[in-house]
């Protein structure tokens, strides 16, 4: 027979329905002593589903936010196997078991140790079990039950934002949507009214309203004007418990801005504006500023200004300053006080962006009158013309008047004016001017062929105020007068062949004239009267400003007459007629049978055939004679005086020594043995220098002789080394030059100097015969010889 055991759950259930009817705001402060036991039997499952009960056996209920001093009692576990002898042990596991929820293992009483918050965790799921203490085996199957936290109204509504910002256009209709605010309540929305929120407006009436259920804020007043007030602060309250007494609440602030619309036309603050403008004001200069007021802002306040009418419509203009929305009145043309001193304008200001909804308020524009008074200033004189052009003939006498300039003071005072010429434009002082009446006259002769135009500047200044002056250009054109005779276009020098025939053309002439001719030049050519009848040539005028020279006879003899001079008279056709006599040089030359020139008597002319053979021979003979003369002259000078063989220290030659001491002079060529340079083998180690007095204390040291075919560079370097280590070397400003022509030369030395190989070939006895001026040299070299002999 199978035994069924029962597991009892005991919990506080005395009047359970009444606990739900009590206000949620009250805290649970105690528990009734009465307990109700729920018996579970394995063979009677219908006890679990009795419909007359509104609670479930496996669900406990606790109120959140318990404030009692003792642990909050939850319920009791009991098994029908418990005999009360302490053999059973109750175990609790699951959410918060052992920490938040504890159980008496002997009695099965469950308690909550901490204050519970439904918003943190609304439901806890636990498992209960009874085990035998001795064996540790469960005596009942594990049973799961739920502890559900009942909500109380302990959370006030919270708005999603602390501050809301919104904007609407001004002049909006009533009921225009502004913004929607939202508040949330952390309490249980399914239990009672703890989370039911109702909205209301605490501040912002009568301008705005709020819908209690949705939190939508709308306008409540018609035609709110931004120009009167543009900022509103609205305070909205959200209250739970459906707004009933005792509910919790929260608030938020909504900042509402009215945006601008173009509902205000521009208006001038005054109907008339007065400005002053000096007549010297240049064009595009500002005269003054005007401004129409517009209560709107940004693009709704943008204004365009225009001049609609007035007597200065074409004299003035107006533009809009985009930064300040001011109208800037400017001068378009030069003002003249003497001509007009008052202008009256009508200026209109118009909105550029017009809202059609507000056209009923009137035209969105305004107008004002602007009076501009022109002020008189002291102005410089004004010339009657911006420039003057004058003409004068080049042959006018000095001090002739060529024209007049006039200038007047434009001011009402009409101050007198004086004139002068700017000398920077007339450096040569060709012209002058009468300071009183402005008449310009010449002060020097004119020449059109030298300068056709004269550009000068005339200055007009007030006598009372010379600083007030003005300038005007004067362009003077010099007119031509026929004062230059015609002349040949080029220099003519021609020739005639000895075998020429009569009536043969030998030259064509043309002429030019510096003067200007309006109808074109027409020149006439003729022979001078003195040559017309006796000349050997004739002149034919071609009537086209050219003429031809023809031979009058057959054959010419250059030995009888080598050159003919033919005077030609050239005349023009202008008034007065100018003529000149030009001379054509005609040479008689020998020509071949084709008429090509070969030679002339006076000089050989260059022609394509070149020089003749005789001429070339003569030129060569002259060159040979010239060369011989130069050679003879050089030989004579060399015999008279031997020139130094070295002019510059950079000139390197054989046997050349340059020094600046008072030795033997430039003609002393015996200082070095040239033979030694050409034949290094002939060097005597004991040989002393002959350009200084020998010293017995310091004997010169020689290096080994250079062998045959040794490089010249090595030879020179050895000689340099000898001089460097020789204490008896000549002064440092002496130049010792070595030249080595190699060994075995058949031609030997090419030097013109005397070549020797031994010191014994040199004989200086002749120095004693040269007189007392060479006595010192004779003693020096004579002593050297005697020493050498001894």
Residue pairs with C-beta under 8 A, 6 or more apart in sequence:
4 41
4 42
4 43
5 42
5 79
5 80
5 81
5 139
5 140
6 39
6 40
6 41
6 42
6 79
6 80
7 40
7 78
7 79
7 80
7 130
7 140
7 141
7 143
8 37
8 38
8 39
8 40
8 77
8 78
8 79
8 80
9 37
9 38
9 40
9 57
9 58
9 75
9 76
9 77
9 78
9 128
9 143
9 145
10 35
10 36
10 37
10 38
10 75
10 76
10 77
10 78
10 108
11 35
11 36
11 38
11 60
11 74
11 75
11 76
12 31
12 32
12 35
12 36
12 73
12 74
12 75
13 35
13 36
13 55
14 32
14 34
14 35
14 36
15 32
16 54
16 55
16 61
17 54
19 61
24 150
24 151
24 152
24 153
24 191
24 192
24 194
25 152
25 153
25 246
26 152
27 63
27 65
27 66
27 67
27 152
28 63
28 66
28 68
28 72
29 67
29 68
30 68
31 73
35 76
37 78
38 57
39 47
39 80
40 47
40 48
40 57
41 47
48 57
58 143
58 144
58 145
58 146
59 145
59 146
59 147
59 148
60 74
60 75
60 110
60 145
60 146
60 147
60 148
61 147
61 148
61 150
62 72
62 74
62 112
62 116
62 147
62 148
62 149
62 150
63 149
63 150
63 152
64 115
64 116
64 117
64 118
64 149
64 150
64 151
64 152
64 154
65 115
65 116
65 117
65 152
65 154
66 72
66 112
66 115
66 116
67 115
71 102
71 111
71 112
71 113
72 111
72 112
73 109
73 110
73 111
73 112
74 101
74 110
74 111
74 112
74 147
75 109
75 110
76 107
76 108
76 109
76 110
77 90
77 92
77 103
77 108
77 109
77 110
77 128
77 130
78 108
79 88
79 90
79 108
79 130
79 139
79 140
81 88
81 130
81 139
81 140
82 88
82 108
82 130
86 106
86 133
87 132
87 133
87 134
88 130
88 131
88 132
88 133
88 139
89 105
89 106
89 130
89 131
89 132
89 133
90 103
90 104
90 105
90 106
90 107
90 108
90 128
90 129
90 130
91 103
91 105
91 128
91 129
91 130
91 131
92 98
92 101
92 102
92 103
92 110
92 126
92 127
92 128
93 126
93 127
93 129
94 124
94 125
94 126
94 127
94 144
95 121
95 124
95 125
95 126
96 124
96 126
97 103
97 126
99 113
100 112
100 113
100 114
100 116
100 124
101 110
101 111
101 112
101 113
101 124
101 126
101 147
102 110
102 111
102 113
103 109
103 110
103 111
103 128
108 128
108 130
116 149
117 149
118 149
118 150
118 151
118 152
118 187
118 188
119 155
119 186
119 187
121 149
122 148
122 149
122 151
122 188
123 146
123 147
123 148
123 149
124 146
124 147
124 148
124 149
125 144
125 145
125 146
125 147
126 144
126 145
126 146
126 147
127 142
127 143
127 144
127 145
128 142
128 143
128 144
128 145
129 138
129 140
129 141
129 142
129 143
130 138
130 139
130 140
131 137
131 138
131 139
132 138
132 139
150 191
151 187
151 188
151 191
151 192
151 194
152 187
152 194
153 187
153 192
153 194
153 240
153 241
153 246
153 247
153 248
154 187
155 185
155 186
155 187
155 194
155 240
155 248
156 185
156 240
156 248
156 249
156 250
157 183
157 184
157 185
157 197
157 238
157 239
157 240
157 248
157 249
157 250
158 183
158 184
158 185
158 186
158 250
159 181
159 182
159 183
159 236
159 238
159 250
159 251
159 252
160 181
160 182
160 183
160 184
161 181
161 252
162 252
162 253
163 252
163 253
163 254
163 255
164 179
164 181
164 252
164 253
164 254
164 255
165 254
165 255
165 257
166 178
166 179
166 217
166 254
166 255
166 256
166 257
167 256
167 257
167 258
167 259
168 176
168 178
168 219
168 256
168 257
168 258
168 259
169 258
169 259
169 260
169 261
170 224
170 225
170 226
170 227
170 230
170 258
170 259
170 260
170 261
170 263
171 223
171 224
171 225
171 261
171 263
171 358
172 219
172 224
173 219
173 222
174 218
174 219
174 220
174 221
174 222
175 218
175 219
175 220
176 218
176 219
177 216
177 217
177 218
178 208
178 217
178 218
178 219
178 254
178 256
179 216
179 217
179 254
179 256
180 214
180 215
180 216
180 217
181 199
181 210
181 215
181 217
181 236
181 238
181 252
181 254
182 215
183 197
183 199
183 215
183 238
183 250
183 252
184 197
185 194
185 195
185 196
185 197
185 240
185 248
186 195
187 194
187 195
187 240
188 194
188 195
189 195
189 196
193 240
193 241
193 242
193 244
193 247
194 240
194 241
195 240
196 240
196 241
196 242
197 238
197 239
197 240
198 212
198 213
198 238
198 239
198 240
198 242
198 243
199 210
199 211
199 212
199 213
199 214
199 215
199 236
199 237
199 238
200 210
200 212
200 236
200 237
200 239
200 243
201 208
201 209
201 210
201 217
201 234
201 235
201 236
201 237
202 235
202 236
202 237
202 251
203 233
203 234
203 235
204 232
204 233
204 234
204 235
204 254
204 256
205 220
206 220
206 221
207 219
207 220
207 221
207 224
207 232
207 234
208 217
208 218
208 219
208 220
208 221
208 232
208 234
208 256
209 217
209 218
209 219
209 220
210 216
210 217
210 218
210 236
211 218
212 243
215 236
215 238
217 234
217 236
217 254
217 256
224 258
225 258
225 263
226 258
226 259
226 260
226 261
227 264
227 295
227 296
229 258
230 257
230 258
231 255
231 256
231 257
231 258
232 255
232 256
232 257
232 258
233 253
233 254
233 255
233 256
234 253
234 254
234 255
234 256
235 251
235 252
235 253
235 254
236 251
236 252
236 253
236 254
237 249
237 250
237 251
238 249
238 250
238 251
238 252
239 247
239 248
239 249
240 247
240 248
240 249
241 247
241 248
260 296
260 297
260 298
260 300
261 296
261 300
261 355
261 357
261 358
262 296
262 300
262 351
262 353
262 354
262 355
262 358
262 364
263 296
263 355
263 358
263 361
264 294
264 295
264 296
264 300
265 294
265 351
265 361
265 362
265 363
265 364
265 365
265 366
266 292
266 293
266 294
266 301
266 303
266 349
266 350
266 351
266 364
266 365
266 366
267 292
267 293
267 294
267 366
268 290
268 292
268 293
268 349
268 366
268 367
268 368
269 291
269 292
269 293
270 368
271 368
271 369
272 368
272 369
272 370
272 371
273 288
273 290
273 347
273 368
273 369
273 370
273 371
274 370
274 371
274 373
275 287
275 288
275 329
275 370
275 371
275 372
275 373
276 372
276 373
276 374
276 375
277 287
277 331
277 335
277 372
277 373
277 374
277 375
278 335
278 374
278 375
278 377
279 334
279 335
279 336
279 337
279 374
279 375
279 376
279 377
279 379
280 335
280 377
280 379
281 287
281 331
281 335
282 331
282 334
283 331
283 332
283 333
283 334
284 330
284 331
284 332
285 330
285 331
286 328
286 329
286 330
287 316
287 329
287 330
287 331
287 372
288 328
288 329
288 370
289 321
289 326
289 327
289 328
289 329
290 305
290 326
290 327
290 329
290 347
290 368
290 370
291 324
291 325
291 326
291 327
292 303
292 305
292 325
292 327
292 349
292 366
292 368
294 300
294 301
294 303
294 325
294 351
295 301
299 352
299 353
300 351
300 353
300 355
301 325
301 351
302 322
302 325
302 351
302 352
302 353
303 320
303 325
303 327
303 349
303 350
303 351
303 352
304 320
304 349
304 350
304 352
305 318
305 319
305 320
305 327
305 347
305 348
305 349
306 318
306 347
306 348
306 350
307 313
307 316
307 317
307 318
307 345
307 346
307 347
307 348
308 346
308 347
308 348
308 367
309 345
309 346
310 343
310 344
310 345
310 346
310 370
311 343
311 344
312 343
312 344
312 345
312 372
313 345
314 332
314 333
315 331
315 332
315 333
315 335
315 343
316 329
316 330
316 331
316 332
316 343
316 345
316 372
317 329
317 330
317 332
318 327
318 328
318 329
318 330
318 347
319 327
319 328
319 330
320 326
320 327
320 328
321 327
321 328
327 347
327 349
329 345
329 347
329 370
329 372
335 374
336 374
336 410
337 374
337 375
337 376
337 377
338 376
338 410
338 411
338 412
340 374
341 373
341 374
341 375
341 376
342 371
342 372
342 373
342 374
343 371
343 372
343 374
344 369
344 370
344 371
344 372
345 369
345 370
345 371
345 372
346 367
346 368
346 369
346 370
347 367
347 368
347 369
347 370
348 365
348 366
348 367
349 365
349 366
349 367
349 368
350 364
350 365
351 364
351 365
354 364
376 411
376 412
378 411
378 462
378 465
378 468
379 409
379 410
379 411
379 468
380 460
380 461
380 462
380 468
380 469
380 470
381 407
381 408
381 409
381 410
381 417
381 460
381 461
381 462
381 468
381 469
381 470
382 407
382 408
382 409
382 410
382 470
383 405
383 406
383 407
383 460
383 470
383 472
384 405
384 406
384 407
384 408
385 405
385 472
386 472
387 472
387 473
387 474
387 475
388 403
388 405
388 458
388 472
388 473
388 474
388 475
389 474
389 475
389 477
390 402
390 403
390 440
390 474
390 475
390 476
390 477
391 402
391 476
391 477
391 478
391 479
392 400
392 402
392 442
392 446
392 476
392 477
392 478
392 479
393 446
393 478
393 479
393 480
393 481
394 446
394 447
394 448
394 478
394 479
394 480
394 481
394 483
395 446
395 481
395 483
396 402
396 442
396 446
397 442
398 442
398 443
398 444
398 445
399 441
399 442
399 443
400 441
400 442
401 439
401 440
401 441
402 431
402 440
402 441
402 442
402 476
403 439
403 440
403 474
403 476
404 437
404 438
404 439
404 440
405 419
405 433
405 438
405 440
405 458
405 460
405 472
405 474
406 438
407 417
407 419
407 438
407 460
407 470
407 472
408 414
408 417
409 415
409 416
409 417
409 462
409 468
415 462
415 463
415 464
415 465
416 462
416 463
416 464
417 460
417 461
417 462
417 463
418 435
418 436
418 460
418 461
418 463
419 433
419 434
419 435
419 436
419 437
419 438
419 458
419 459
419 460
420 433
420 435
420 458
420 459
420 461
421 431
421 432
421 433
421 440
421 456
421 457
421 458
421 459
422 456
422 457
422 458
422 459
422 471
423 429
424 457
425 455
425 456
425 457
426 454
426 456
428 444
429 443
429 444
430 442
430 443
430 444
430 446
430 454
431 440
431 441
431 442
431 443
431 454
431 456
431 476
432 440
432 441
432 442
432 443
433 439
433 440
433 441
433 458
434 440
434 441
438 458
438 460
440 458
440 474
440 476
446 478
447 478
448 478
448 479
448 480
448 481
448 516
449 484
449 514
449 515
451 478
452 477
452 478
453 475
453 476
453 477
453 478
454 475
454 476
454 478
455 473
455 474
455 475
455 476
456 473
456 474
456 476
457 471
457 472
457 473
457 474
458 471
458 472
458 474
459 469
459 470
459 471
460 469
460 470
460 471
460 472
461 467
461 468
461 469
461 470
462 468
462 469
480 515
480 516
481 515
482 515
482 572
482 574
482 575
482 576
482 577
482 578
483 515
483 578
484 513
484 514
484 515
484 578
485 513
485 570
485 571
485 572
485 578
485 579
485 580
486 511
486 512
486 513
486 521
486 523
486 570
486 571
486 572
486 578
486 579
486 580
487 511
487 512
487 513
487 570
487 580
487 582
488 509
488 510
488 511
488 512
488 570
488 582
489 510
489 511
489 512
492 507
492 509
492 582
492 584
492 585
493 584
493 585
493 587
494 506
494 507
494 549
494 584
494 585
494 586
494 587
495 506
495 586
495 587
495 588
495 589
495 597
495 600
495 605
496 506
496 537
496 551
496 556
496 564
496 586
496 587
496 588
496 589
497 556
497 588
497 589
497 590
497 591
497 595
497 597
498 555
498 556
498 557
498 558
498 588
498 589
498 590
498 591
499 555
499 591
499 593
500 506
500 551
500 554
500 555
500 556
500 591
500 595
501 551
501 554
501 555
502 551
502 552
502 553
502 554
503 550
503 551
503 552
504 550
504 551
505 548
505 549
505 550
506 537
506 549
506 550
506 551
506 586
507 548
507 549
507 584
507 586
508 546
508 547
508 548
508 549
509 525
509 546
509 547
509 548
509 549
509 568
509 584
510 545
510 546
511 523
511 525
511 545
511 570
513 521
513 523
513 572
513 578
515 572
515 574
515 578
517 572
517 574
521 545
521 572
521 573
522 545
522 572
522 573
523 545
523 570
523 571
523 572
523 573
524 541
524 570
524 571
524 573
525 539
525 541
525 546
525 547
525 568
525 569
525 570
526 532
526 539
526 541
526 568
526 569
526 571
527 535
527 538
527 539
527 566
527 567
527 568
527 569
528 567
528 568
528 569
528 581
530 567
531 566
531 567
535 552
535 564
535 566
536 551
536 552
536 553
536 556
536 564
537 549
537 550
537 551
537 552
537 564
537 566
537 586
538 549
538 550
538 551
538 552
539 547
539 548
539 549
539 550
539 566
539 568
540 547
540 548
540 550
541 547
542 548
547 568
549 566
549 584
549 586
556 588
557 588
558 587
558 588
558 589
558 590
558 600
558 601
559 601
561 588
562 587
562 588
562 600
562 601
562 602
563 585
563 586
563 587
563 588
563 602
564 585
564 586
564 587
564 588
565 583
565 584
565 585
565 586
566 583
566 584
566 585
566 586
567 581
567 582
567 583
568 581
568 582
568 583
568 584
569 579
569 580
569 581
570 579
570 580
570 581
570 582
571 577
571 578
571 579
572 578
572 579
587 600
587 601
587 602
587 605
588 600
588 601
589 597
589 598
589 599
589 600
589 601
589 605
590 597
590 598
590 599
590 600
591 597
591 598
592 598
592 609
596 607
596 608
596 609
597 605
597 607
597 609
598 607
598 609
598 612
599 605
599 612
599 615
604 611
604 615
611 619
637 643
642 667
644 666
645 653
645 655
645 656
645 753
646 653
646 656
646 658
646 737
649 658
649 735
652 737
652 739
653 737
653 739
653 751
654 674
654 677
654 737
654 739
654 741
654 749
654 750
654 751
654 753
655 669
655 672
655 674
655 677
655 737
655 739
655 751
655 753
656 735
656 737
657 669
657 671
657 672
657 691
657 734
657 735
657 736
657 737
658 734
658 735
658 737
659 691
659 730
659 731
659 733
659 734
659 735
660 731
660 733
660 734
661 730
661 731
661 734
663 671
663 691
663 692
664 670
664 671
664 691
664 777
668 691
668 777
669 753
669 754
670 690
670 762
670 764
670 781
671 689
671 690
671 691
672 691
672 736
673 687
673 756
673 757
673 759
674 749
674 751
674 753
674 755
674 756
675 682
675 755
675 756
675 757
675 758
676 682
676 683
677 738
677 739
677 740
677 741
678 740
678 741
678 745
678 748
678 749
678 755
679 743
679 757
680 705
680 706
680 707
680 710
680 715
680 740
681 705
681 708
682 757
682 758
683 702
683 705
684 759
685 702
687 759
688 694
688 700
688 784
689 700
689 728
689 730
690 759
690 781
690 784
691 730
692 728
692 730
693 780
693 783
694 728
694 784
694 787
695 728
698 727
698 728
700 722
700 726
700 728
701 722
701 725
701 726
702 722
703 718
703 721
703 722
706 714
706 715
706 718
708 743
708 744
709 742
709 743
712 740
712 742
715 738
715 740
716 738
716 740
719 736
719 738
723 729
723 736
730 736
741 749
741 750
748 755
749 755
756 762
759 788
764 777
764 778
764 781
764 782
764 785
765 782
767 774
767 777
767 778
767 781
767 782
768 774
768 775
768 778
768 782
770 778
